[in-house]
């Protein structure tokens, strides 16, 4: 996960229950990962969630991968 990708993933206890989400959206990382797991392409995800960008989708995937490796990446609030 690059620093640029890490900067696109944030948490805020007052937004979506504090879940990790893509910056400037209310879309949790888990929703993006669910979409990818269901076989949706980046373009299809963005079509369903127009506030997302390709970079946001990729950052969510990178964050999910980091968690799977049990890496700790503190998120800005």
C-alpha positions, -999 to 999 in steps of 0.1 A, spaced: 0 0 0 15 33 -11 14 65 10 -9 80 -17 -33 50 -14 -31 52 24 -41 88 22 -73 78 4 -86 56 32 -99 73 64 -120 67 95 -143 90 114 -164 78 143 -192 100 131 -193 86 95 -205 51 86 -200 40 122 -162 46 121 -156 20 94 -126 25 71 -139 43 40 -127 60 9 -119 97 15 -145 122 5 -172 94 3 -194 75 26 -184 43 10 -168 17 33 -138 -2 21 -158 -34 28 -184 -24 2 -156 -19 -24 -141 -53 -15 -175 -70 -17 -180 -56 -52 -145 -68 -63 -152 -102 -47 -185 -104 -67 -165 -99 -99 -173 -63 -106 -148 -43 -126 -135 -9 -114 -157 7 -141 -188 -12 -128 -181 -2 -92 -177 34 -102 -209 32 -122 -227 20 -90 -209 45 -67 -202 76 -88 -184 94 -59 -156 68 -62 -126 71 -84 -103 44 -99 -77 55 -73 -102 51 -45 -112 16 -56 -75 6 -59 -67 21 -25 -96 1 -9 -82 -31 -25 -47 -23 -13 -60 -16 22 -78 -49 22 -47 -67 11 -27 -50 38 -52 -62 64 -50 -97 50 -13 -96 56 -20 -83 91 -1 -51 85 -11 -21 106 -17 11 88 -29 39 111 -56 59 93 -61 97 96 -94 108 110 
